[in-house]
Amino acid sequence: MTGLLEVRAAIVTGAGRGIGRAIAESLVAEGASVIVADNGASIGGEDGDPKVANETAAALGKKAIAFADSVASPGAAKALVELAIKNFGGIDIVVNNAAILRDAFVFRADPRDWDAVIRNNLSAAFYLINAASAVMRDQGKTGRGGAGGYDWGRIVNIVSSAGLYGNLGQAAYASAKAGLFGLTRVTAMDLARAQITANAVAPFARTRVTDIIQPANDAQKSYKERALRIGAHHVANLVTALCSPAGKAITGQLLGVRGREVFLFGQPRPVARIEAGASLAQDLSAKLSDKFTDLTTDLEAFNTEPLV
Ligand SMILES: NC(=O)c1ccc[n+]([C@@H]2O[C@H](COP(=O)([O-])OP(=O)(O)OC[C@H]3O[C@@H](n4cnc5c(N)ncnc54)[C@H](O)[C@@H]3O)[C@@H](O)[C@H]2O)c1
């Protein structure tokens, strides 16, 4: 413990358990005050339980307070920011980590599940960034940053390799996570002048979600065995590093973390160019196919030995 975040205030969504809890623990260990925002829902987002946030906040000690409602509404986002201002005098760090899963093949999925996942995993992050960043920008003007100006603002969105590669049956989840990447980029741009950073982190760690993977083949079986060996504290280390003073120049980036490995992902840019002519349909295959991206799923791409 070095007290790097001694005077900072954070909101971590989904902090009652799993990766979010590890992040909240790490921020508190560095001296930050943290709102543990978690409605204690099932993996599918049903059956909330306020004990999840309350017990985690109690275990984290005096610097943590619980918020046990769902974060997936503009009103909840506003309430969270007001809670931070009332208890901690402001807000410096936002970690959008809460997520639910309702997997189904695109040809079977229920549109109501799509709506629930997008609202919970993508819109909720926008609501909170929207409410918190307005306050963060103003803090710069009111001197919360001290004489050097306000360069403390940190936003971290927890995404997923499923949103980058895709995975079978995860249309809603992958779309929400891909959307969260777009939100991260624009947030980084909109807040650059205010010296507030925004980054996306794709984690790999053992949680209740990896515990319930039902392997459908040998590759998935070995993926699961590997995933179960990876502690969530590694994700927390990376998020805490991004929130530390040394993270102030890192923004708009897409990182991954799997045990002690930290990845910097490339971001989509044109990889080839042709001029459209009369034979465009033929040219697409003839001139570009060697550059096409294949349909490797994220489980296949990361089914290698982790560094634990
Ligand atoms: N575990 C992994 O390997 C892995 C891989 C890729 C991405 N992720 C991402 O990491 C994050 C954390 O995942 P996890 O594995 O710890 O999951 P988890 O289910 O253990 O934890 C998620 C927490 O979010 C809470 N939550 C969900 N919706 C909420 C809402 N509307 N309001 C308040 N709280 C809510 C849940 O109650 C739960 O405690 C998620 O964004 C997930 O998509 C995890």
Ligand as a Chemical Component Dictionary entry (heavy atoms), coordinates in Angstrom:
data_LIG
# 
_chem_comp.id                   LIG 
_chem_comp.type                 NON-POLYMER 
_chem_comp.pdbx_formal_charge   0 
_chem_comp.three_letter_code    LIG 
# 
loop_
_chem_comp_atom.comp_id 
_chem_comp_atom.atom_id 
_chem_comp_atom.alt_atom_id 
_chem_comp_atom.type_symbol 
_chem_comp_atom.charge 
_chem_comp_atom.model_Cartn_x 
_chem_comp_atom.model_Cartn_y 
_chem_comp_atom.model_Cartn_z 
_chem_comp_atom.pdbx_ordinal 
LIG N1  N1  N 0  -14.691 -12.946 -15.746 1  
LIG C1  C1  C 0  -14.142 -12.792 -16.924 2  
LIG O1  O1  O 0  -13.247 -13.544 -17.318 3  
LIG C2  C2  C 0  -14.597 -11.686 -17.826 4  
LIG C3  C3  C 0  -14.266 -11.758 -19.187 5  
LIG C4  C4  C 0  -14.641 -10.711 -20.009 6  
LIG C5  C5  C 0  -15.312 -9.619  -19.482 7  
LIG N2  N2  N 1  -15.652 -9.594  -18.176 8  
LIG C6  C6  C 0  -16.351 -8.397  -17.680 9  
LIG O2  O2  O 0  -15.876 -8.069  -16.383 10 
LIG C7  C7  C 0  -16.926 -7.454  -15.634 11 
LIG C8  C8  C 0  -17.122 -8.161  -14.305 12 
LIG O3  O3  O 0  -17.473 -9.497  -14.575 13 
LIG P1  P1  P 0  -17.466 -10.651 -13.474 14 
LIG O4  O4  O 0  -16.953 -11.863 -14.157 15 
LIG O5  O5  O -1 -16.824 -10.159 -12.225 16 
LIG O6  O6  O 0  -19.057 -10.824 -13.270 17 
LIG P2  P2  P 0  -19.950 -11.042 -11.945 18 
LIG O7  O7  O 0  -21.291 -11.462 -12.442 19 
LIG O8  O8  O 0  -19.244 -11.888 -10.959 20 
LIG O9  O9  O 0  -20.032 -9.559  -11.368 21 
LIG C9  C9  C 0  -20.805 -8.561  -11.963 22 
LIG C10 C10 C 0  -21.473 -7.783  -10.866 23 
LIG O10 O10 O 0  -22.261 -6.739  -11.467 24 
LIG C11 C11 C 0  -23.464 -6.611  -10.740 25 
LIG N3  N3  N 0  -24.456 -5.984  -11.607 26 
LIG C12 C12 C 0  -24.923 -6.434  -12.797 27 
LIG N4  N4  N 0  -25.846 -5.584  -13.277 28 
LIG C13 C13 C 0  -25.972 -4.570  -12.372 29 
LIG C14 C14 C 0  -26.756 -3.399  -12.303 30 
LIG N5  N5  N 0  -27.626 -3.067  -13.285 31 
LIG N6  N6  N 0  -26.620 -2.574  -11.223 32 
LIG C15 C15 C 0  -25.746 -2.873  -10.245 33 
LIG N7  N7  N 0  -24.966 -3.979  -10.265 34 
LIG C16 C16 C 0  -25.080 -4.817  -11.308 35 
LIG C17 C17 C 0  -23.814 -8.039  -10.339 36 
LIG O11 O11 O 0  -24.689 -8.075  -9.213  37 
LIG C18 C18 C 0  -22.438 -8.627  -10.027 38 
LIG O12 O12 O 0  -22.108 -8.528  -8.646  39 
LIG C19 C19 C 0  -18.149 -7.461  -16.533 40 
LIG O13 O13 O 0  -18.239 -6.230  -17.209 41 
LIG C20 C20 C 0  -17.844 -8.571  -17.502 42 
LIG O14 O14 O 0  -18.525 -8.412  -18.731 43 
LIG C21 C21 C 0  -15.327 -10.598 -17.327 44 
# 
loop_
_chem_comp_bond.comp_id 
_chem_comp_bond.atom_id_1 
_chem_comp_bond.atom_id_2 
_chem_comp_bond.value_order 
_chem_comp_bond.pdbx_ordinal 
LIG N1  C1  SING 1  
LIG C1  O1  DOUB 2  
LIG C1  C2  SING 3  
LIG C2  C3  SING 4  
LIG C2  C21 DOUB 5  
LIG C3  C4  DOUB 6  
LIG C4  C5  SING 7  
LIG C5  N2  DOUB 8  
LIG N2  C6  SING 9  
LIG N2  C21 SING 10 
LIG C6  O2  SING 11 
LIG C6  C20 SING 12 
LIG O2  C7  SING 13 
LIG C7  C8  SING 14 
LIG C7  C19 SING 15 
LIG C8  O3  SING 16 
LIG O3  P1  SING 17 
LIG P1  O4  DOUB 18 
LIG P1  O5  SING 19 
LIG P1  O6  SING 20 
LIG O6  P2  SING 21 
LIG P2  O7  DOUB 22 
LIG P2  O8  SING 23 
LIG P2  O9  SING 24 
LIG O9  C9  SING 25 
LIG C9  C10 SING 26 
LIG C10 O10 SING 27 
LIG C10 C18 SING 28 
LIG O10 C11 SING 29 
LIG C11 N3  SING 30 
LIG C11 C17 SING 31 
LIG N3  C12 SING 32 
LIG N3  C16 SING 33 
LIG C12 N4  DOUB 34 
LIG N4  C13 SING 35 
LIG C13 C14 SING 36 
LIG C13 C16 DOUB 37 
LIG C14 N5  SING 38 
LIG C14 N6  DOUB 39 
LIG N6  C15 SING 40 
LIG C15 N7  DOUB 41 
LIG N7  C16 SING 42 
LIG C17 O11 SING 43 
LIG C17 C18 SING 44 
LIG C18 O12 SING 45 
LIG C19 O13 SING 46 
LIG C19 C20 SING 47 
LIG C20 O14 SING 48 
# 
